[in-house]
């Protein structure tokens, strides 16, 4: 194998962009072929009246090791959520958070009614313990489901239904909490050690910043690959292009039988009467509710809203139903539990392949999972864990494998 031709990367998502950065740093010619008109893959944002409408509620956890390595947080102008959640049930609201990081949450967390005192002590101890636990240790533990893990620790049904299901269910995009306990520990460690944040220009700004680290012209848009053998790719246009290696960064439709969790992201306009009035993630503490989580864009990006507020709402899509049905279910949930009425529909985004469903997770993919048949390589979070960090690491490791193989 040699570097006679460019390394061709299929997909300008996070893993492909990180791989391209590493390959260009090594002096290798790279071309990224992206079928869409824009960069980012699942990181997609539409600006509306100077506010970023992300396609699916996504946050950057600032303690992600790979994010700290590749991103300039100052340049992203991150808007950070407060370290806690506003929890709603039947018109009542209570705050639960990390008092060690925000002293204002001490009293509200102590009197939080939908959890036992022992739950709060256990959660504080677990968070502190995970802050001291290495990632190698977390990803080498025996796995069980998240619900089995929290039951084994002894958390009550009260805190499970009022906090764990809506909060982590919203992160994993599945309310049964069947996601691996390794993922639960990893995410809780990241939340306990850093912030959940969104770039001022929306989540797609992460991909744009990565793309800006590449040479001009590296990414070619609206080019769909239809065939590849590792030594060349054929585009939908009929053009065949030679390659020293081909890196695929999106899971094929039938790739290892991968399933995907789905969600619906809805944006509503409402009156100023925000029931949170601070950059907190809102949760609904009712297992029968369809809304997973919500937050006010205007609280996060503008501080105090003027006369109108904009609400971002996430629903987990289990059963099949028309989008209009889901929108009305969201309105009903928000009215009953959070007292939010007069919601004017603005935009919605259905994400059918939001997160890969993985029974087992790891920090990074194995080399044999990255290396395919001669000249073909693979990267993406579906090979390791459903997270931005895993996507970045898989792209980085794929670049390492390609460089090692082509130099030998």
C-alpha positions in Angstrom: 0.0 0.0 0.0 1.2 3.5 -0.7 0.2 7.2 -0.7 0.0 7.4 -4.6 -3.6 8.6 -4.4 -5.7 10.6 -1.9 -7.2 9.0 1.2 -10.9 9.3 0.5 -13.2 9.8 3.5 -16.9 9.2 3.0 -18.9 11.6 5.2 -18.1 15.0 6.8 -19.4 14.1 10.2 -17.3 14.4 13.4 -15.3 11.1 12.9 -14.5 11.9 9.3 -13.4 15.4 10.1 -11.1 14.3 12.9 -9.6 11.6 10.7 -9.0 14.2 8.0 -7.3 16.5 10.4 -4.9 13.8 11.6 -4.1 12.6 8.1 -3.4 16.1 6.9 -1.2 16.8 9.9 0.8 13.7 8.7 1.2 15.3 5.3 -1.2 13.0 3.5 -3.6 14.1 0.8 -7.2 13.8 1.9 -10.5 14.3 0.1 -13.8 14.2 2.1 -16.9 13.3 0.1 -20.1 14.5 1.7 -23.5 13.7 0.2 -25.3 16.7 1.9 -24.9 20.4 1.2 -23.4 21.1 4.6 -20.9 19.8 7.1 -21.6 18.0 10.3 -23.6 14.8 9.8 -25.9 14.5 12.8 -24.6 17.8 14.1 -27.0 20.1 12.2 -28.3 23.6 13.0 -30.7 26.1 11.4 -30.4 29.7 12.5 -33.8 31.4 13.0 -33.9 35.0 14.1 -30.3 34.7 15.3 -31.2 31.8 17.5 -29.7 28.3 16.8 -32.4 25.6 16.2 -30.5 22.4 16.5 -31.9 19.4 14.8 -32.3 17.3 17.9 -31.4 18.5 21.4 -27.6 17.9 21.7 -25.1 19.2 24.2 -21.3 19.3 24.4 -20.0 17.9 27.6 -17.0 20.1 28.2 -15.1 17.3 30.0 -15.0 15.1 26.9 -11.2 14.4 26.5 -11.3 14.4 22.7 -13.4 17.6 22.6 -10.8 19.4 24.8 -8.1 18.2 22.4 -9.7 19.3 19.1 -12.0 22.2 20.0 -11.4 25.8 21.0 -14.2 26.4 23.6 -13.6 30.1 23.7 -14.1 30.5 20.0 -17.3 28.4 20.2 -18.6 31.0 22.8 -20.3 28.2 24.8 -23.6 28.8 26.5 -23.6 26.6 29.6 -26.6 25.0 31.4 -26.7 25.2 35.2 -25.6 22.0 36.9 -29.0 20.6 37.7 -32.5 20.1 36.4 -35.9 21.7 36.9 -38.2 18.8 37.4 -42.0 19.2 36.9 -45.0 17.0 37.9 -48.6 17.9 37.9 -48.0 21.6 37.9 -45.3 21.6 40.6 -41.7 22.4 40.0 -38.6 21.5 42.1 -34.9 21.8 41.4 -32.4 19.0 41.8 -28.7 19.6 41.1 -25.1 19.4 42.3 -24.7 21.8 45.3 -20.9 21.4 45.2 -20.9 23.2 41.9 -23.7 25.7 42.5 -24.4 26.7 46.1 -27.8 28.0 45.1 -28.9 24.4 44.7 -28.2 23.3 48.2 -31.6 24.0 49.7 -33.7 23.0 46.7 -31.9 19.7 46.4 -32.3 19.0 50.1 -36.0 19.6 50.0 -36.6 17.9 46.6 -39.7 15.8 47.3 -39.5 13.2 44.6 -36.6 11.3 46.1 -35.6 9.9 49.5 -32.9 11.5 51.5 -30.9 8.2 51.0 -31.2 8.7 47.2 -29.6 12.2 47.4 -26.8 10.9 49.6 -26.2 8.0 47.2 -26.2 10.2 44.2 -23.8 12.6 45.7 -21.4 9.8 46.7 -21.7 8.2 43.3 -20.9 11.4 41.5 -17.9 12.1 43.7 -16.6 8.5 43.3 -16.9 8.7 39.5 -15.0 12.0 39.4 -12.1 10.1 40.8 -12.5 7.0 38.6 -10.5 6.7 35.4 -12.1 6.2 32.1 -10.1 3.0 31.6 -11.6 1.7 34.8 -15.2 2.6 33.8 -14.9 1.0 30.3 -13.3 -2.2 31.7 -16.1 -2.9 34.2 -18.6 -5.7 33.7 -21.7 -4.4 31.9 -25.3 -4.5 32.9 -28.2 -2.2 31.9 -28.4 1.2 33.5 -31.7 0.3 35.2 -30.1 -2.8 36.7 -27.1 -0.7 37.9 -29.2 1.9 39.7 -31.4 -0.7 41.2 -28.4 -2.6 42.5 -27.0 0.5 44.1 -30.4 0.9 45.9 -31.9 4.0 44.4 -35.7 4.2 45.0 -38.4 4.1 42.4 -39.1 7.8 43.3 -35.8 9.1 42.1 -35.7 6.6 39.2 -39.0 7.9 37.8 -38.4 11.6 38.7 -34.8 12.0 37.6 -33.0 9.0 36.1 -35.6 8.1 33.5 -36.3 11.6 32.2 -32.7 12.8 32.5 -30.7 9.9 31.3 -33.5 8.6 29.1 -33.2 12.0 27.3 -29.5 11.5 26.8 -29.7 7.9 25.7 -33.0 8.5 23.8 -34.7 5.5 25.5 -36.7 5.6 28.7 -36.3 2.0 29.7 -32.7 2.7 30.6 -31.4 -0.4 28.9 -28.2 1.4 27.8 -25.0 0.0 29.2 -24.0 0.9 32.8 -20.6 1.9 31.4 -22.3 4.6 29.4 -24.2 5.7 32.5 -21.0 6.0 34.5 -19.2 7.8 31.7 -22.0 10.4 31.2 -22.4 10.9 35.0 -18.7 11.4 35.3 -18.7 14.0 32.5 -21.6 15.9 34.1 -20.1 15.8 37.5 -16.7 17.1 36.3 -17.7 19.7 33.7 -20.6 21.5 32.0 -23.3 20.7 29.5 -23.1 23.5 26.9 -24.2 24.5 23.4 -22.1 26.7 21.1 -23.5 30.2 20.5 -24.1 29.3 16.8 -25.5 25.9 17.7 -24.2 22.4 17.8 -23.2 22.4 14.1 -20.5 25.0 15.0 -18.5 22.1 16.4 -18.3 20.5 13.0 -17.6 23.8 11.3 -14.7 24.5 13.7 -13.3 21.1 12.9 -13.7 21.7 9.1 -11.9 25.0 9.4 -8.8 23.1 10.5 -8.6 21.4 7.1 -7.1 22.8 3.9 -9.5 24.7 1.6 -11.2 22.4 -0.9 -10.7 19.2 1.2 -14.4 18.7 1.5 -16.5 18.1 -1.6 -20.3 18.5 -1.1 -23.2 16.8 -2.7 -21.2 13.8 -3.7 -22.8 10.4 -2.9 -20.6 7.3 -3.0 -22.4 4.3 -4.5 -19.5 1.8 -4.7 -16.1 1.3 -3.2 -13.4 -1.4 -3.2 -10.7 0.3 -1.2 -8.7 1.3 -4.2 -11.3 3.6 -5.7 -14.8 5.0 -5.2 -17.6 5.5 -7.6 -19.9 8.4 -7.2 -23.6 8.6 -8.1 -22.6 10.9 -10.9 -20.7 7.9 -12.5 -17.3 9.3 -11.7 -14.7 6.8 -10.5 -11.9 8.2 -8.4 -8.7 6.3 -7.3 -7.8 6.0 -3.6 -4.9 4.8 -1.5 -7.5 3.9 1.1 -11.2 4.6 1.8 -12.6 5.5 5.2 -16.3 5.0 5.7 -17.7 7.1 8.6 -21.4 6.3 8.4 -22.9 3.0 9.3 -24.4 1.3 6.3 -28.1 0.5 6.5 -27.5 -3.2 7.3 -24.2 -2.7 9.1 -24.0 -5.4 11.8 -27.8 -5.1 12.3 -27.5 -1.8 14.0 -30.7 -0.2 15.3 -31.2 3.5 16.0 -33.1 5.4 18.7 -35.3 8.1 17.3 -36.6 11.4 18.6 -38.7 14.4 17.6 -37.4 17.9 18.4 -40.1 20.6 18.5 -39.7 24.3 18.8 -42.6 26.3 20.3 -43.0 30.1 20.8 -44.7 31.0 24.1 -45.3 34.0 26.3 -42.5 35.3 28.6 -44.0 33.4 31.6 -41.1 30.9 31.8 -41.5 28.4 34.5 -37.7 28.1 34.8 -36.2 31.5 34.0 -32.7 30.2 34.1 -30.6 28.0 31.8 -31.7 24.7 33.3 -32.8 21.5 31.5 -36.5 20.8 32.2 -37.7 17.3 33.0 -41.2 15.9 33.4 -41.3 13.4 36.3 -44.1 11.2 35.0 -43.4 7.9 33.3 -46.5 8.3 31.2 -45.4 11.6 29.7 -44.2 11.7 26.1 -41.9 14.7 26.6 -38.4 13.6 27.6 -36.9 17.0 28.3 -37.2 20.7 27.3 -35.4 24.0 27.8 -35.8 27.6 26.8 -33.5 28.8 24.1 -34.1 32.3 25.1 -33.0 31.6 28.7 -29.8 29.9 27.4 -28.8 32.4 24.7 -30.4 35.7 25.7 -30.7 35.5 29.5 -34.1 37.0 30.3 -36.4 36.8 27.4 -38.3 39.8 26.3 -42.0 39.3 25.5 -41.7 36.0 23.8 -39.8 32.8 24.8 -38.8 29.9 22.6 -39.0 26.4 23.9 -37.1 23.4 22.6 -38.9 20.1 23.4 -37.6 16.5 22.9 -39.9 13.5 22.6 -38.7 9.9 22.3 -40.4 8.1 19.4 -41.4 4.6 20.3 -44.7 3.9 18.6 -45.6 5.1 15.1 -47.8 8.2 15.0 -48.3 11.3 12.8 -46.1 14.2 13.7 -49.2 16.3 14.5 -50.2 13.7 17.1 -46.8 14.1 18.8 -47.0 17.9 18.8 -50.4 17.7 20.5 -49.0 15.2 23.1 -46.2 17.6 23.8 -48.6 20.5 24.3 -50.7 18.4 26.7 -47.7 17.2 28.7 -46.3 20.7 29.1 -49.7 22.1 30.1 -50.5 19.4 32.7 -47.0 19.0 34.3 -45.2 22.4 33.7 -48.2 24.7 33.4 -46.9 26.0 30.1 -49.8 27.0 27.7 -50.3 29.0 24.6 -47.7 27.2 22.7 -47.3 28.3 19.1 -45.7 25.7 16.8 -42.6 26.9 15.0 -40.5 24.1 13.7 -39.9 20.4 14.2 -37.2 17.9 13.3 -37.6 14.1 13.2 -34.3 12.3 13.7 -34.7 8.7 12.7 -31.1 7.8 13.2 -30.3 9.9 16.3 -28.2 7.4 18.4 -27.0 3.9 17.6 -28.4 1.2 20.0 -25.4 -0.7 21.4 -25.7 -3.5 23.9 -22.1 -3.2 24.8 -20.0 0.0 24.8 -16.3 0.8 25.0 -14.1 3.9 24.9 -12.8 3.3 21.4 -13.2 0.7 18.7 -10.9 -2.2 18.3 -8.5 -2.1 15.3 -10.1 -5.1 13.7 -13.4 -3.2 13.7 -11.7 -0.2 11.9 -9.9 -2.3 9.3 -12.1 -3.8 6.7 -11.1 -5.6 3.5 -8.1 -4.4 1.6 -8.0 -0.6 1.6 -11.3 0.0 3.4 -11.6 1.4 6.9 -14.5 2.3 9.2 -15.1 4.9 11.9 -18.1 6.3 13.8 -19.5 6.2 17.3 -21.6 3.1 16.4 -18.3 1.2 16.7 -17.8 2.2 20.3 -20.3 4.3 22.2 -23.0 6.8 21.2 -21.2 10.0 22.0 -19.3 12.9 20.4 -16.2 11.8 22.3 -16.4 8.3 20.8 -17.0 9.7 17.3 -13.9 11.8 17.6 -11.7 9.0 19.0 -12.9 6.6 16.3 -11.9 9.0 13.6 -8.5 9.6 15.3 -7.8 5.9 15.6 -8.9 5.2 12.1 -6.3 7.7 10.9 -3.7 6.0 13.0 -4.5 2.6 11.4 -4.4 4.0 7.9 -1.1 5.7 8.4 0.4 2.6 10.0 -0.8 0.4 7.2 0.2 2.6 4.3 3.7 3.2 5.8 4.5 -0.5 6.1 
